[in-house]
Amino acid sequence: RLVQHFVAPNKDRSIFRKNIGRCLLNQDGDPFLTTWNLDLTSRKSKQLHKGAVDSPKQQAVEKRVSQYIQERFSFTVIPVQDKAKRLEIESKLVSTVSLCQHCGPSKTWLGLSSPIKKIRESGLWQVNELYKTPFSNEDLPELQMLLG
C-alpha cells in the first residue's frame, strides 16, 4: 500500500495522492483540477473520458505529487496481521487525532488548499473515520505492544 502512496504515480489507486494533487492544483488555480478529479480506475471510465485527459499534464502532476510526498513525508508501519483489528486501529488513530483539541495543522499545511471541506477543517488527509471512537485508556497497552 505504501508503494501506491509513495512511489506509484497513479492518483486513482491512492486517495492520498489524489488529495495532494487536488491541493496543489487548487492552490495554483489550475483548471486541470476538474480532470484530476475524474476517476479513471475502470476501463469504462477511461474510455468515457478518453479525450478529456491531457496525458502529459496528468504525468506532470503525478510527478509533482510524488516529489511532494517523497520530500515531506515519512511513514511508520504498525504490523497487524488481523484485518479487522488493523481497520479498528486505523479508525481509532484517525478519530483520536481528529478529536484532539490540542492538535491541528500548521498555517502552511498544503491541506488548507484542499477543495474538500473535511480535509481543511480536520487538518488530516482523511475524510473517513473522522470524529468517531478514539483510543481509550484500555486500548493503550495493546497499542504499546504493537509499537514494540
N, C-alpha and C positions, 0 to 999 in steps of 0.2 A: 504493500500500500504506500509506503514511503517513496518508492520509486515513482509512483503515479503523481505524487505531490512535488517531489524534489527534483526529479530528473526528466521524466517523460513529458514531452511537450504536447499535451492533449487536454485542453480545458474541459472536454466533455467526459473525461474519465475521473476528474477531480474537481469537486465543487470548490475546494480550497483554491485551486489555481484559477478557476473561473471567477471567483470573488475578487482575487487580487487583480486580475485583468480588468474586471469591471471598475475597480477603484482607479487604476492607472489611467484607463480611457476616460472615465468620468472627470478625473482631476484635470486632464488635458482638454476637456470639452470635445473629445473626438467622436464624431458621428458613427465611427465603426463600432461603438458600443452596442448599437442595435443589432448588428451582425454577430458580434461576440456573444450576445445573449441567446442566439439560436442554439438549440440542442441538435447537434449533428451526429448523435450516437448511432441511431438506426440507419440502415441502408435507405429506407423510405424517406427519412428526413433529409439525408444527404442528397437524394435525387430531387426532392421537393425544392430545396434551397440551392441547388447546384450553381446557378448563375449569380446568386446573391453574394457568394463568398469570394472575396479577394484573397486568394491563397497566399501571395507574398506578404500581404498585410497581416493575415492571420499568423503566419510563421514568425513575422517580426514581433508581434505582440506575445506569442508563446515564448520566444527567446527572451524578451524583456521580463516576462513573469518568472521564467527560470532563473534569470540573473538576480532578480529582486529576492526570490526565496533563498537562493544559494548564498547571497551576501548578507542576509539579515536574520536568517532563522537557524536554529538548531533544534534537534528533536530528541526526546527521551522515549525509549521503548520500555513499557512495562509488560513483561511476558505473562500472559494469562491464557491458558490453553482452552478453558471452557468458554464457548462463545457467549452464552447468556451472562456469565459473570463479567466477561470483557465489556459487553454492552452496558451492563449495570454500572461498572466502574467509570466508563466513559461518560455516561449520563450524569452520574453524581459529580464527576470532576467539573463538567461544564456548568452544572447547576450551582455547585459551590462557588465557583468564580463569578458567575453571573449574579449571584445573590450577595456577594461580598460588598459591604458598604465602604470598605477602605481600598477597594481595587478599582482601577479604571485605566483607560488608555492615556498615553501622553498626548500633548497638544499637537504633535506632529505625526501621530499614528495614521498610516495610509487608510485604514478602515473608515476614518471620518469622511473620506471622499466617496464612500460607497453609496450607490443609488438605492441600496436596501436599508430601510429604516432600522430593522432589528440589529443589523451589524453596527451601524453608527451608534445606536443607543446602548447596546450591551457592552461594547468595547471588545467584542470577540468575533472571530471569523465564522462562528457557528450561528445558525438560526434555529436549529433543533436542540431540544433538551434545555433550553434556557429557562431559568426561574422555576425549576421543578424540585425534586427531592435532593438536597445536598448530602454530603457525607455527614454522618453523625459521629459522636464520640465513640460509639460502639464499633464503627467501621474502621477506626484508625489503626488498631493492632493488625488487622488483616492487610491494610494498605501498607503499613510499615514493613510487614513480612514480604510483600510482593516487591517492594522497592529495595529490599536487601539491606 
